[in-house]
């Protein structure tokens, strides 16, 4: 297997990570969802014991 010159490939690797870490995250974090969830009532429903007729 022939050896590759690492100089251009290392530059491509560094440049691609630079793009991934500086340009793409702000675009993703700026995305807003059209339907933001609203908090629901946090009260627990009142539960009752079951009355089994055969016990």
PDB file of N, H, CA, C and O in Angstrom:
ATOM      1  N   UNK A   1       0.849  -1.169   0.000  1.00  0.00           N
ATOM      2  CA  UNK A   1       0.000   0.000   0.000  1.00  0.00           C
ATOM      3  C   UNK A   1       0.903   1.243   0.000  1.00  0.00           C
ATOM      4  O   UNK A   1       1.779   1.378   0.854  1.00  0.00           O
ATOM      5  N   UNK A   2       0.687   2.127  -0.942  1.00  0.00           N
ATOM      6  H   UNK A   2      -0.025   2.017  -1.636  1.00  0.00           H
ATOM      7  CA  UNK A   2       1.585   3.284  -1.016  1.00  0.00           C
ATOM      8  C   UNK A   2       1.319   4.271   0.113  1.00  0.00           C
ATOM      9  O   UNK A   2       0.190   4.429   0.577  1.00  0.00           O
ATOM     10  N   UNK A   3       2.372   4.918   0.534  1.00  0.00           N
ATOM     11  H   UNK A   3       3.290   4.790   0.158  1.00  0.00           H
ATOM     12  CA  UNK A   3       2.251   5.925   1.585  1.00  0.00           C
ATOM     13  C   UNK A   3       1.761   7.231   0.966  1.00  0.00           C
ATOM     14  O   UNK A   3       2.163   7.607  -0.136  1.00  0.00           O
ATOM     15  N   UNK A   4       0.882   7.914   1.702  1.00  0.00           N
ATOM     16  H   UNK A   4       0.556   7.609   2.597  1.00  0.00           H
ATOM     17  CA  UNK A   4       0.358   9.180   1.219  1.00  0.00           C
ATOM     18  C   UNK A   4       1.097  10.317   1.895  1.00  0.00           C
ATOM     19  O   UNK A   4       1.540  10.201   3.038  1.00  0.00           O
ATOM     20  N   UNK A   5       1.222  11.402   1.180  1.00  0.00           N
ATOM     21  H   UNK A   5       0.862  11.496   0.252  1.00  0.00           H
ATOM     22  CA  UNK A   5       1.809  12.592   1.764  1.00  0.00           C
ATOM     23  C   UNK A   5       0.800  13.170   2.759  1.00  0.00           C
ATOM     24  O   UNK A   5      -0.299  13.540   2.347  1.00  0.00           O
ATOM     25  N   UNK A   6       1.131  13.262   4.061  1.00  0.00           N
ATOM     26  H   UNK A   6       2.024  12.962   4.396  1.00  0.00           H
ATOM     27  CA  UNK A   6       0.124  13.685   5.043  1.00  0.00           C
ATOM     28  C   UNK A   6      -0.194  15.176   4.998  1.00  0.00           C
ATOM     29  O   UNK A   6      -1.188  15.601   5.587  1.00  0.00           O
ATOM     30  N   UNK A   7       0.609  15.970   4.326  1.00  0.00           N
ATOM     31  H   UNK A   7       1.417  15.624   3.848  1.00  0.00           H
ATOM     32  CA  UNK A   7       0.407  17.418   4.362  1.00  0.00           C
ATOM     33  C   UNK A   7      -0.965  17.838   3.818  1.00  0.00           C
ATOM     34  O   UNK A   7      -1.680  18.544   4.529  1.00  0.00           O
ATOM     35  N   UNK A   8      -1.377  17.452   2.608  1.00  0.00           N
ATOM     36  H   UNK A   8      -0.796  16.878   2.030  1.00  0.00           H
ATOM     37  CA  UNK A   8      -2.694  17.938   2.152  1.00  0.00           C
ATOM     38  C   UNK A   8      -3.840  17.291   2.929  1.00  0.00           C
ATOM     39  O   UNK A   8      -4.857  17.940   3.172  1.00  0.00           O
ATOM     40  N   UNK A   9      -3.693  16.027   3.321  1.00  0.00           N
ATOM     41  H   UNK A   9      -2.867  15.500   3.123  1.00  0.00           H
ATOM     42  CA  UNK A   9      -4.786  15.342   4.014  1.00  0.00           C
ATOM     43  C   UNK A   9      -4.975  15.892   5.418  1.00  0.00           C
ATOM     44  O   UNK A   9      -6.103  15.996   5.901  1.00  0.00           O
ATOM     45  N   UNK A  10      -3.886  16.242   6.071  1.00  0.00           N
ATOM     46  H   UNK A  10      -2.969  16.157   5.679  1.00  0.00           H
ATOM     47  CA  UNK A  10      -4.009  16.835   7.401  1.00  0.00           C
ATOM     48  C   UNK A  10      -4.681  18.203   7.320  1.00  0.00           C
ATOM     49  O   UNK A  10      -5.501  18.540   8.173  1.00  0.00           O
ATOM     50  N   UNK A  11      -4.345  18.988   6.311  1.00  0.00           N
ATOM     51  H   UNK A  11      -3.678  18.715   5.618  1.00  0.00           H
ATOM     52  CA  UNK A  11      -4.996  20.292   6.134  1.00  0.00           C
ATOM     53  C   UNK A  11      -6.492  20.117   5.868  1.00  0.00           C
ATOM     54  O   UNK A  11      -7.309  20.876   6.389  1.00  0.00           O
ATOM     55  N   UNK A  12      -6.845  19.131   5.066  1.00  0.00           N
ATOM     56  H   UNK A  12      -6.181  18.515   4.642  1.00  0.00           H
ATOM     57  CA  UNK A  12      -8.264  18.867   4.781  1.00  0.00           C
ATOM     58  C   UNK A  12      -8.981  18.436   6.054  1.00  0.00           C
ATOM     59  O   UNK A  12     -10.109  18.861   6.302  1.00  0.00           O
ATOM     60  N   UNK A  13      -8.345  17.604   6.855  1.00  0.00           N
ATOM     61  H   UNK A  13      -7.428  17.259   6.654  1.00  0.00           H
ATOM     62  CA  UNK A  13      -8.935  17.161   8.117  1.00  0.00           C
ATOM     63  C   UNK A  13      -9.153  18.342   9.065  1.00  0.00           C
ATOM     64  O   UNK A  13     -10.232  18.490   9.639  1.00  0.00           O
ATOM     65  N   UNK A  14      -8.140  19.172   9.226  1.00  0.00           N
ATOM     66  H   UNK A  14      -7.264  19.053   8.760  1.00  0.00           H
ATOM     67  CA  UNK A  14      -8.253  20.310  10.131  1.00  0.00           C
ATOM     68  C   UNK A  14      -9.296  21.297   9.619  1.00  0.00           C
ATOM     69  O   UNK A  14     -10.088  21.813  10.407  1.00  0.00           O
ATOM     70  N   UNK A  15      -9.314  21.566   8.343  1.00  0.00           N
ATOM     71  H   UNK A  15      -8.670  21.148   7.702  1.00  0.00           H
ATOM     72  CA  UNK A  15     -10.278  22.508   7.776  1.00  0.00           C
ATOM     73  C   UNK A  15     -11.712  21.984   7.914  1.00  0.00           C
ATOM     74  O   UNK A  15     -12.623  22.751   8.223  1.00  0.00           O
ATOM     75  N   UNK A  16     -11.912  20.693   7.688  1.00  0.00           N
ATOM     76  H   UNK A  16     -11.171  20.070   7.437  1.00  0.00           H
ATOM     77  CA  UNK A  16     -13.262  20.146   7.810  1.00  0.00           C
ATOM     78  C   UNK A  16     -13.751  20.215   9.257  1.00  0.00           C
ATOM     79  O   UNK A  16     -14.918  20.523   9.500  1.00  0.00           O
ATOM     80  N   UNK A  17     -12.859  19.928  10.231  1.00  0.00           N
ATOM     81  H   UNK A  17     -11.911  19.678  10.035  1.00  0.00           H
ATOM     82  CA  UNK A  17     -13.270  20.039  11.635  1.00  0.00           C
ATOM     83  C   UNK A  17     -13.498  21.494  12.022  1.00  0.00           C
ATOM     84  O   UNK A  17     -14.362  21.788  12.848  1.00  0.00           O
ATOM     85  N   UNK A  18     -12.749  22.385  11.446  1.00  0.00           N
ATOM     86  H   UNK A  18     -12.047  22.146  10.775  1.00  0.00           H
ATOM     87  CA  UNK A  18     -12.971  23.808  11.689  1.00  0.00           C
ATOM     88  C   UNK A  18     -14.367  24.211  11.211  1.00  0.00           C
ATOM     89  O   UNK A  18     -15.071  24.960  11.888  1.00  0.00           O
ATOM     90  N   UNK A  19     -14.751  23.715  10.060  1.00  0.00           N
ATOM     91  H   UNK A  19     -14.179  23.106   9.511  1.00  0.00           H
ATOM     92  CA  UNK A  19     -16.092  23.993   9.540  1.00  0.00           C
ATOM     93  C   UNK A  19     -17.140  23.370  10.450  1.00  0.00           C
ATOM     94  O   UNK A  19     -18.129  24.017  10.794  1.00  0.00           O
ATOM     95  N   UNK A  20     -16.931  22.116  10.841  1.00  0.00           N
ATOM     96  H   UNK A  20     -16.128  21.590  10.561  1.00  0.00           H
ATOM     97  CA  UNK A  20     -17.912  21.436  11.687  1.00  0.00           C
ATOM     98  C   UNK A  20     -18.078  22.128  13.037  1.00  0.00           C
ATOM     99  O   UNK A  20     -19.190  22.187  13.561  1.00  0.00           O
ATOM    100  N   UNK A  21     -17.004  22.648  13.604  1.00  0.00           N
ATOM    101  H   UNK A  21     -16.100  22.600  13.178  1.00  0.00           H
ATOM    102  CA  UNK A  21     -17.075  23.194  14.952  1.00  0.00           C
ATOM    103  C   UNK A  21     -17.394  24.681  15.009  1.00  0.00           C
ATOM    104  O   UNK A  21     -17.760  25.179  16.073  1.00  0.00           O
ATOM    105  N   UNK A  22     -17.268  25.400  13.910  1.00  0.00           N
ATOM    106  H   UNK A  22     -16.971  24.995  13.045  1.00  0.00           H
ATOM    107  CA  UNK A  22     -17.527  26.840  13.965  1.00  0.00           C
ATOM    108  C   UNK A  22     -18.752  27.273  13.171  1.00  0.00           C
ATOM    109  O   UNK A  22     -19.434  28.213  13.578  1.00  0.00           O
ATOM    110  N   UNK A  23     -19.046  26.635  12.081  1.00  0.00           N
ATOM    111  H   UNK A  23     -18.491  25.870  11.751  1.00  0.00           H
ATOM    112  CA  UNK A  23     -20.146  27.100  11.225  1.00  0.00           C
ATOM    113  C   UNK A  23     -21.431  26.326  11.481  1.00  0.00           C
ATOM    114  O   UNK A  23     -22.504  26.924  11.564  1.00  0.00           O
ATOM    115  N   UNK A  24     -21.341  25.032  11.604  1.00  0.00           N
ATOM    116  H   UNK A  24     -20.470  24.546  11.537  1.00  0.00           H
ATOM    117  CA  UNK A  24     -22.555  24.226  11.685  1.00  0.00           C
ATOM    118  C   UNK A  24     -23.266  24.317  13.041  1.00  0.00           C
ATOM    119  O   UNK A  24     -24.491  24.442  13.038  1.00  0.00           O
ATOM    120  N   UNK A  25     -22.591  24.265  14.207  1.00  0.00           N
ATOM    121  H   UNK A  25     -21.596  24.163  14.210  1.00  0.00           H
ATOM    122  CA  UNK A  25     -23.341  24.322  15.481  1.00  0.00           C
ATOM    123  C   UNK A  25     -24.196  25.571  15.672  1.00  0.00           C
ATOM    124  O   UNK A  25     -25.329  25.434  16.135  1.00  0.00           O
ATOM    125  N   UNK A  26     -23.734  26.777  15.347  1.00  0.00           N
ATOM    126  H   UNK A  26     -22.814  26.888  14.971  1.00  0.00           H
ATOM    127  CA  UNK A  26     -24.652  27.918  15.508  1.00  0.00           C
ATOM    128  C   UNK A  26     -25.893  27.813  14.625  1.00  0.00           C
ATOM    129  O   UNK A  26     -26.974  28.247  15.024  1.00  0.00           O
ATOM    130  N   UNK A  27     -25.748  27.247  13.445  1.00  0.00           N
ATOM    131  H   UNK A  27     -24.870  26.894  13.121  1.00  0.00           H
ATOM    132  CA  UNK A  27     -26.915  27.092  12.576  1.00  0.00           C
ATOM    133  C   UNK A  27     -27.907  26.112  13.186  1.00  0.00           C
ATOM    134  O   UNK A  27     -29.117  26.319  13.107  1.00  0.00           O
ATOM    135  N   UNK A  28     -27.400  25.050  13.789  1.00  0.00           N
ATOM    136  H   UNK A  28     -26.416  24.881  13.853  1.00  0.00           H
ATOM    137  CA  UNK A  28     -28.289  24.062  14.405  1.00  0.00           C
ATOM    138  C   UNK A  28     -28.919  24.630  15.674  1.00  0.00           C
ATOM    139  O   UNK A  28     -30.108  24.425  15.919  1.00  0.00           O
ATOM    140  N   UNK A  29     -28.135  25.340  16.481  1.00  0.00           N
ATOM    141  H   UNK A  29     -27.170  25.506  16.283  1.00  0.00           H
ATOM    142  CA  UNK A  29     -28.662  25.875  17.728  1.00  0.00           C
ATOM    143  C   UNK A  29     -29.632  27.033  17.499  1.00  0.00           C
ATOM    144  O   UNK A  29     -30.444  27.335  18.374  1.00  0.00           O
ATOM    145  N   UNK A  30     -29.561  27.674  16.359  1.00  0.00           N
ATOM    146  H   UNK A  30     -28.901  27.429  15.649  1.00  0.00           H
ATOM    147  CA  UNK A  30     -30.480  28.776  16.061  1.00  0.00           C
ATOM    148  C   UNK A  30     -31.838  28.277  15.582  1.00  0.00           C
ATOM    149  O   UNK A  30     -32.772  29.067  15.441  1.00  0.00           O
ATOM    150  N   UNK A  31     -31.957  26.988  15.333  1.00  0.00           N
ATOM    151  H   UNK A  31     -31.199  26.347  15.447  1.00  0.00           H
ATOM    152  CA  UNK A  31     -33.220  26.423  14.858  1.00  0.00           C
ATOM    153  C   UNK A  31     -34.258  26.495  15.962  1.00  0.00           C
ATOM    154  O   UNK A  31     -33.987  26.121  17.103  1.00  0.00           O
ATOM    155  N   UNK A  32     -35.438  26.973  15.625  1.00  0.00           N
ATOM    156  H   UNK A  32     -35.658  27.277  14.698  1.00  0.00           H
ATOM    157  CA  UNK A  32     -36.529  27.021  16.592  1.00  0.00           C
ATOM    158  C   UNK A  32     -37.630  26.081  16.141  1.00  0.00           C
ATOM    159  O   UNK A  32     -37.897  25.927  14.949  1.00  0.00           O
ATOM    160  N   UNK A  33     -38.250  25.470  17.106  1.00  0.00           N
ATOM    161  H   UNK A  33     -38.033  25.595  18.074  1.00  0.00           H
ATOM    162  CA  UNK A  33     -39.342  24.561  16.809  1.00  0.00           C
ATOM    163  C   UNK A  33     -40.651  25.340  16.780  1.00  0.00           C
ATOM    164  O   UNK A  33     -40.851  26.225  17.612  1.00  0.00           O
ATOM    165  N   UNK A  34     -41.532  25.039  15.860  1.00  0.00           N
ATOM    166  H   UNK A  34     -41.370  24.320  15.184  1.00  0.00           H
ATOM    167  CA  UNK A  34     -42.774  25.808  15.768  1.00  0.00           C
ATOM    168  C   UNK A  34     -43.719  25.556  16.944  1.00  0.00           C
ATOM    169  O   UNK A  34     -44.481  26.445  17.324  1.00  0.00           O
ATOM    170  N   UNK A  35     -43.678  24.372  17.513  1.00  0.00           N
ATOM    171  H   UNK A  35     -43.059  23.650  17.205  1.00  0.00           H
ATOM    172  CA  UNK A  35     -44.595  24.032  18.606  1.00  0.00           C
ATOM    173  C   UNK A  35     -43.797  23.764  19.872  1.00  0.00           C
ATOM    174  O   UNK A  35     -43.452  22.618  20.161  1.00  0.00           O
ATOM    175  N   UNK A  36     -43.504  24.812  20.625  1.00  0.00           N
ATOM    176  H   UNK A  36     -43.784  25.743  20.391  1.00  0.00           H
ATOM    177  CA  UNK A  36     -42.811  24.614  21.897  1.00  0.00           C
ATOM    178  C   UNK A  36     -43.786  23.986  22.888  1.00  0.00           C
ATOM    179  O   UNK A  36     -44.924  24.439  23.010  1.00  0.00           O
ATOM    180  N   UNK A  37     -43.349  22.950  23.594  1.00  0.00           N
ATOM    181  H   UNK A  37     -42.425  22.582  23.496  1.00  0.00           H
ATOM    182  CA  UNK A  37     -44.268  22.308  24.536  1.00  0.00           C
ATOM    183  C   UNK A  37     -44.554  23.213  25.735  1.00  0.00           C
ATOM    184  O   UNK A  37     -43.659  23.875  26.261  1.00  0.00           O
ATOM    185  N   UNK A  38     -45.793  23.224  26.145  1.00  0.00           N
ATOM    186  H   UNK A  38     -46.520  22.687  25.718  1.00  0.00           H
ATOM    187  CA  UNK A  38     -46.170  23.997  27.318  1.00  0.00           C
ATOM    188  C   UNK A  38     -46.239  23.052  28.509  1.00  0.00           C
ATOM    189  O   UNK A  38     -46.659  21.905  28.355  1.00  0.00           O
ATOM    190  N   UNK A  39     -45.837  23.503  29.690  1.00  0.00           N
ATOM    191  H   UNK A  39     -45.496  24.434  29.815  1.00  0.00           H
ATOM    192  CA  UNK A  39     -45.885  22.608  30.849  1.00  0.00           C
ATOM    193  C   UNK A  39     -47.327  22.249  31.204  1.00  0.00           C
ATOM    194  O   UNK A  39     -48.212  23.104  31.234  1.00  0.00           O
ATOM    195  N   UNK A  40     -47.527  21.001  31.462  1.00  0.00           N
ATOM    196  H   UNK A  40     -46.808  20.307  31.437  1.00  0.00           H
ATOM    197  CA  UNK A  40     -48.852  20.513  31.824  1.00  0.00           C
ATOM    198  C   UNK A  40     -49.031  20.604  33.333  1.00  0.00           C
ATOM    199  O   UNK A  40     -48.098  20.924  34.068  1.00  0.00           O
ATOM    200  N   UNK A  41     -50.229  20.319  33.769  1.00  0.00           N
ATOM    201  H   UNK A  41     -50.987  20.059  33.171  1.00  0.00           H
ATOM    202  CA  UNK A  41     -50.535  20.328  35.193  1.00  0.00           C
ATOM    203  C   UNK A  41     -49.705  19.241  35.877  1.00  0.00           C
ATOM    204  O   UNK A  41     -49.696  18.095  35.426  1.00  0.00           O
ATOM    205  N   UNK A  42     -49.013  19.587  36.954  1.00  0.00           N
ATOM    206  H   UNK A  42     -49.021  20.517  37.320  1.00  0.00           H
ATOM    207  CA  UNK A  42     -48.119  18.625  37.603  1.00  0.00           C
ATOM    208  C   UNK A  42     -48.792  17.892  38.757  1.00  0.00           C
ATOM    209  O   UNK A  42     -48.142  17.091  39.428  1.00  0.00           O
ATOM    210  N   UNK A  43     -50.072  18.142  39.006  1.00  0.00           N
ATOM    211  H   UNK A  43     -50.600  18.792  38.460  1.00  0.00           H
ATOM    212  CA  UNK A  43     -50.762  17.432  40.077  1.00  0.00           C
ATOM    213  C   UNK A  43     -50.977  15.978  39.683  1.00  0.00           C
ATOM    214  O   UNK A  43     -51.345  15.669  38.550  1.00  0.00           O
ATOM    215  N   UNK A  44     -50.739  15.097  40.645  1.00  0.00           N
ATOM    216  H   UNK A  44     -50.440  15.349  41.566  1.00  0.00           H
ATOM    217  CA  UNK A  44     -50.960  13.677  40.383  1.00  0.00           C
ATOM    218  C   UNK A  44     -52.459  13.374  40.437  1.00  0.00           C
ATOM    219  O   UNK A  44     -53.177  13.927  41.270  1.00  0.00           O
ATOM    220  N   UNK A  45     -52.922  12.508  39.562  1.00  0.00           N
ATOM    221  H   UNK A  45     -52.339  12.058  38.885  1.00  0.00           H
ATOM    222  CA  UNK A  45     -54.337  12.149  39.644  1.00  0.00           C
ATOM    223  C   UNK A  45     -54.595  11.313  40.905  1.00  0.00           C
ATOM    224  O   UNK A  45     -53.750  10.527  41.333  1.00  0.00           O
ATOM    225  N   UNK A  46     -55.765  11.501  41.476  1.00  0.00           N
ATOM    226  H   UNK A  46     -56.452  12.139  41.128  1.00  0.00           H
ATOM    227  CA  UNK A  46     -56.109  10.772  42.683  1.00  0.00           C
ATOM    228  C   UNK A  46     -56.459   9.338  42.309  1.00  0.00           C
ATOM    229  O   UNK A  46     -57.341   9.096  41.485  1.00  0.00           O
ATOM    230  N   UNK A  47     -55.770   8.410  42.910  1.00  0.00           N
ATOM    231  H   UNK A  47     -55.053   8.606  43.579  1.00  0.00           H
ATOM    232  CA  UNK A  47     -56.016   6.998  42.614  1.00  0.00           C
ATOM    233  C   UNK A  47     -56.738   6.353  43.785  1.00  0.00           C
ATOM    234  O   UNK A  47     -56.540   6.729  44.940  1.00  0.00           O
ATOM    235  N   UNK A  48     -57.563   5.395  43.472  1.00  0.00           N
ATOM    236  H   UNK A  48     -57.724   5.090  42.534  1.00  0.00           H
ATOM    237  CA  UNK A  48     -58.309   4.661  44.493  1.00  0.00           C
ATOM    238  C   UNK A  48     -57.977   3.188  44.385  1.00  0.00           C
ATOM    239  O   UNK A  48     -57.619   2.692  43.316  1.00  0.00           O
ATOM    240  N   UNK A  49     -58.102   2.489  45.516  1.00  0.00           N
ATOM    241  H   UNK A  49     -58.393   2.892  46.383  1.00  0.00           H
ATOM    242  CA  UNK A  49     -57.863   1.054  45.512  1.00  0.00           C
ATOM    243  C   UNK A  49     -58.986   0.342  44.780  1.00  0.00           C
ATOM    244  O   UNK A  49     -60.144   0.758  44.820  1.00  0.00           O
ATOM    245  N   UNK A  50     -58.614  -0.738  44.113  1.00  0.00           N
ATOM    246  H   UNK A  50     -57.673  -1.075  44.081  1.00  0.00           H
ATOM    247  CA  UNK A  50     -59.623  -1.529  43.431  1.00  0.00           C
ATOM    248  C   UNK A  50     -60.276  -2.467  44.438  1.00  0.00           C
ATOM    249  O   UNK A  50     -59.629  -3.026  45.323  1.00  0.00           O
ATOM    250  N   UNK A  51     -61.554  -2.610  44.268  1.00  0.00           N
ATOM    251  H   UNK A  51     -62.080  -2.155  43.549  1.00  0.00           H
ATOM    252  CA  UNK A  51     -62.291  -3.547  45.142  1.00  0.00           C
ATOM    253  C   UNK A  51     -62.616  -4.765  44.287  1.00  0.00           C
ATOM    254  O   UNK A  51     -63.452  -4.704  43.385  1.00  0.00           O
ATOM    255  N   UNK A  52     -61.941  -5.874  44.586  1.00  0.00           N
ATOM    256  H   UNK A  52     -61.262  -5.924  45.318  1.00  0.00           H
ATOM    257  CA  UNK A  52     -62.157  -7.092  43.811  1.00  0.00           C
ATOM    258  C   UNK A  52     -63.300  -7.902  44.461  1.00  0.00           C
ATOM    259  O   UNK A  52     -63.253  -8.192  45.656  1.00  0.00           O
ATOM    260  N   UNK A  53     -64.286  -8.250  43.694  1.00  0.00           N
ATOM    261  H   UNK A  53     -64.323  -8.015  42.723  1.00  0.00           H
ATOM    262  CA  UNK A  53     -65.442  -8.935  44.296  1.00  0.00           C
ATOM    263  C   UNK A  53     -65.111 -10.365  44.757  1.00  0.00           C
ATOM    264  O   UNK A  53     -65.842 -10.897  45.593  1.00  0.00           O
ATOM    265  N   UNK A  54     -64.064 -11.004  44.264  1.00  0.00           N
ATOM    266  H   UNK A  54     -63.470 -10.572  43.585  1.00  0.00           H
ATOM    267  CA  UNK A  54     -63.801 -12.395  44.646  1.00  0.00           C
ATOM    268  C   UNK A  54     -62.806 -12.506  45.792  1.00  0.00           C
ATOM    269  O   UNK A  54     -62.419 -13.621  46.142  1.00  0.00           O
ATOM    270  N   UNK A  55     -62.380 -11.408  46.388  1.00  0.00           N
ATOM    271  H   UNK A  55     -62.695 -10.503  46.103  1.00  0.00           H
ATOM    272  CA  UNK A  55     -61.472 -11.474  47.531  1.00  0.00           C
ATOM    273  C   UNK A  55     -62.213 -11.158  48.790  1.00  0.00           C
ATOM    274  O   UNK A  55     -61.624 -11.160  49.871  1.00  0.00           O
TER     275      UNK A  55
END
